Amino acid sequence: MNIMFMNFKTLLIGVVTSFLLTAGLFVTSDFVKADSHGEFNFIPRIIVFQGNVFINGKRINEYETDITDGITLIAKSGDIELTTEVGSFTAGRYHIQLGPNLDENSTFEVWLENQVKAEESLFYGADSNGKWSLSVIQDLHFSEMPVATPTPTPIPPTPTPTPVVVQPSFLSGQIVSGSSGENAGAGLKLYAVINDYTSETVEIEDGFFKIVVDPKYDYYVGEDIVFILEGIKALTTHKFLAGEFNKEVNLIFPNIPATPVPPTPTPIPPTPKPSVPEPTRTPVPAVIEKIIVEVTSTPTPTPLAVIEPKEEKVEEQKSEIVVVEEESSGGACGANIDPNAPISSGHIAMLLSPLIFIGFRRIFGRN
C-alpha cells in the first residue's frame, strides 16, 4: 500500500514539473516573438565575428613576420575602435565582439596593424530578415602583410657645453651725430647690448665715451655690440672680442639728444635748532667769610708773699716778672698786630702791668 502511494506521489510531481516547464517555454517564445516586432528588448545586442585571415590568398599563419608581439586587428567606425589579436584562440583566425552599446546598422572597417585595410567590413545590425545573429562567420582578405613598426631609437640629448669665462673688453672713442657732425655733450647716458646681455651705463664726457663690455662667457664672442645713447640706437656696431683694448671705436648716431641741464638745486632752509629752556638756577647762599682770632689768655700773676721791702729783692722780683711777661706774651716787637683787630685782654693786661708794678712797689715801700 505504501509503495503504491509513493509511486503515485512521484508521478504527480513529474506531471506538475512537466507542465511548468512547458508553460515556461511558451512564455519565453512569446517574449522572443514580441521582441522581434520591436515591442520588447530584453536580449543584449552582441555579435561575435570570427573567421580566417588571408594575405594574398594564403592564411596569415603561413607567412613569416617580424612582428613578435602578435598582429593586431582593428575594427573602426567613426571614433570607435575595437581591437583583437590575430591567432589568439586559433592560428590564422580572428575573434572580435561588436556590442553592446553601439549604434545599430554601423559598418566597421578592418585593419591590420593600422597599415593594411581588409577587403571586407563588419556590419553591426540585424540581417536582411530582421533577425539579430549572435555569431557571424566572416573571413577577411588583405593585400599584403603588415610590417613591424620600427621602434624609435631614443636620441640622447645633446649635452649643453659648459660655457667658458672670457675677459671683458674695454672700448672708448668719439660719439658723433650723422646729421650734424656735432659731438655728444657731457652727461648723456650710454650703454651696450649683446643679445640678452646689457652693460653698465656710463656718462659721456666732452663727446668721448669709455665703457666696459663684460658678458663673461665665450658664446658672446663675435656677436655684435649695439650701443644705445639715451634710447637712440647707434648706426655703427662693433664685434665683441674678449680682452680687447680699443680706443678708436667711434660711434655714429642719427641724432644726438640735447645735453641734459642739471636742475638748479632748491636752497634748503637751515633747520632751526630747538630752543632749550634754561634750567632754573638754584640760589647759592652767599659765603660769609669768618675771621677767627685766637686769643691766648695771659696767666694772672700769682700774688707775691708779703716780705720785708728790700731793695735787692724787689729788683729781683721785678726782673722775674718782666721775664715772665716777655716769655708769656712772645714780645711786643714780634707780635703781628692788626691795626683793625679788636683789643684783646692780653693787650689790656700789658698796658696795665706798669701801673700794677708801681702800685705794688708803693705798697711794699710803705711797709
Secondary structure, DSSP 8 states (H G I E B T S, - for coil): -HHHHHHHHHHHHHHHHHHHHHHHHHHHHHHHHHHHTTS---S---EEEEEEEEETTEEGGGS--S--S--EEEEEETTEEEEEETTSSSTTEEEEEE-SSS-TTEEEEEEETTTEEEEEEEEES--TTS---SEEE--EEESS--------------------B---EEEEEEEEETTT--B--TT-EEEEEETTEE---EE-BTTEEEEEE---BGGGTT-EEEEEETTEE-S--EE--TT-EES---EEESS-------------------------------------------------------HHHHHHHHHHHHHHHHHHH--SSS----TTS---HHHHHHHHHHHHHHHHHHHHHH-
